[in-house]
Amino acid sequence: MKQFILKYTPEFLLELGKRLKKNQRRKQLHDQQLAQKGISKQKLINDFNKIGIKKDDSVLVHSSLSKIGFVDGGAETVVNALFECVGENGTLLFPTFSASGRNKTYLEQNPYFDRKNTPSQMGIITEYFRKLNDVFRSFHPTDSVCAKGRLAEYYTNSHFGQLTPYNEYSPFRKLCLMNGKILMLGTTLNGACTNLHTLEDAVDFKFPVYDNKIFEVEMIDEKGNKSIMKTKVHNPEYSAKRNCDALKPMFEKEGLLIKGSIGEAQSMLIDANKMLEVMMKNYNERGITMYTPFGS
């Protein structure tokens, strides 16, 4: 039903609904602040531990600060709590994608990427994290990832020059290789789980999910040096067919997705490698993908 509504509701009505929802949430957060009912760092640490984040973990975090509730100290508190959970030998990763909408539309209008200065459009927490000291950012025009911690350089050092963003040289696939975790912090599979795309680059994928056009993007590194990188982006027509949340029952049945609450945010912790293995198995045996979640 939700997919039907999204498909046939006029765009301006969808945008109006989003704005009304955001305004209502802002008021709720303001009221929490006035009532001094903010969420503390220790509360976050307890919730992160409860959902399954442990010392030495590598965790890719897709986040919505507003969904957590009013947090004392905001994004800084969330990041500090996560670092305390993974410890000095752990690594945190955040998506710092350049586009707030479709990558194809973005590159048609902005065919360049500045590793140091292009902001993240993935929320307040990601932009705070991007600006921290000792953060590594993968050199990719649409799907860059920032990382900090013991394995930060490893995760981010080979994204440049890859024609597709999710192959074995990407931070997303490397997270699988290192048995990392994905934290959906107040976010859904539909809206945020980039690692679902690792399937598309791991097999001979039968659907034309990539657009025919190959973009040539001007890349500017942290020293100001310029180069050109070729990249593919998703076909918007096929992107509209996604129904990622319909995969949740399969993932829960396989024991790779754990649900829990972080503050007020309904959240999920996912085993990245097991998710890829399950997706590959079910694709090969039953034709299941985010585009065909009930098989083909």
Secondary structure, 3 states (H helix, E strand, C coil): CHHHHHHHCCHHHHHHHHHHHHHHHHHHHHHHHHCCCCECHHHHHHHHHHHCCCCCCEEEEEECHHHHCCECCHHHHHHHHHHHHHCCCCEEEEECCCCCCCHHHHHHHCCEEECCCCCCCCCHHHHHHHCCCCCEECCCCCCCEEEEECCHHHHHCCCCCCCCCCCCCCHHHHHHHCCCEEEEECCCHHHHCHHHHHHHHHCCCCCCCECCCCEEEEEECCCCCEEEEEECCECHHHHCCCCHHHHHHHHHHCCCEEEEEECCEEEEEEEHHHHHHHHHHHHHHHCCCCCCCCCC
